[in-house]
Amino acid sequence: IKALLFYRVSHFFYVRRFYFVARFFSEMARFLTGIDIHPGAVLGRNIIMDHGMGIVIGETAVIQDDVTLYQGVTLGGTGKEQGKRHPSLQSNVFVGAGANILGNITIGQNSRIGAGSVVLRDVPPDSTIVGVPGHIVFRNGQRVVITDPKEVSDPLSDIIATLSQQVDDIAQHVGYTR
């Protein structure tokens, strides 16, 4: 409650272009509560920050009504964008502890983000996302079965597969057999 009260005051000054005063109140809130809400973020009604320590909400983030955020959630940017660079959470979204939602993406209404997930793409409404990177496991109440591993975009796995192929090519070129 304290963090949201400080946010409302800092946002009041931010929209009136008193940036120093706005930032002062947001930094005071961060010091007292452990919750970092940029004064430029737009927050709706009934936002619950349960065990709020470590929550970070970026400048261009938009959070609609009835959203629940648990400890350690980050609504941040990727550092590669200009303008709107933080996520938008529609109504009735639940975000588990330690989840990172990064970039100018939209999380659809009634969606759930699992603890520790990293979400880098838009999420359709009524979905449940888990994993690193985040992928859909439930949609509209139905289990989503991933039959093709390529459907889960994992940059690290892609790099390892590419390196493995390159090692095989080099081994074949020099005549090495396993």
GIMO-V737565 format. One record per helix or strand of 2 or more residues. SS is the DSSP state (A for helix, B for strand). FROM is the first residue (numbers start at 1). LEN is the number of residues. Records with the same first field share a line. If there is no record, write none. Layout:
SS=FROM-LEN ; FROM-LEN
This chain:
A=2-14 ; 19-15 ; 149-3 ; 155-20
B=36-2 ; 42-2 ; 48-3 ; 56-2 ; 62-2 ; 68-3 ; 74-3 ; 88-2 ; 94-2 ; 100-3 ; 106-2 ; 112-2 ; 118-2 ; 127-4 ; 135-5 ; 142-2
